[in-house]
Amino acid sequence: MRLLGDLDLAEESMHEAFAGALESWTLTGIPDKPRPWLIFNGTLQGHRRYARRARFDGAQRDLIADMGMPTM
């Protein structure tokens, strides 16, 4: 939450990090320091999700403008 500034985004990102850990660690084994691994990957997932959301919002605004509809 502190690193991403959004509770929902942080929660979704950590879920993805835990899913990634389950997949990765099954193949490679648990790293010596799993907590930093989870925090780094969760934060990375959060930044990616935030960027996707920003691109979607921008595309949505562009579509509304192209259609000549008033923005909110």
Buried (B, 14 or more C-beta within 10 A) or exposed (E): EEEBEBEEBBBBBBEBBEEBBEEBEEEEEEEEEEEEBBBEBBBBBBBEBBEEEEEEEEEEEEEEEEEEEEEE
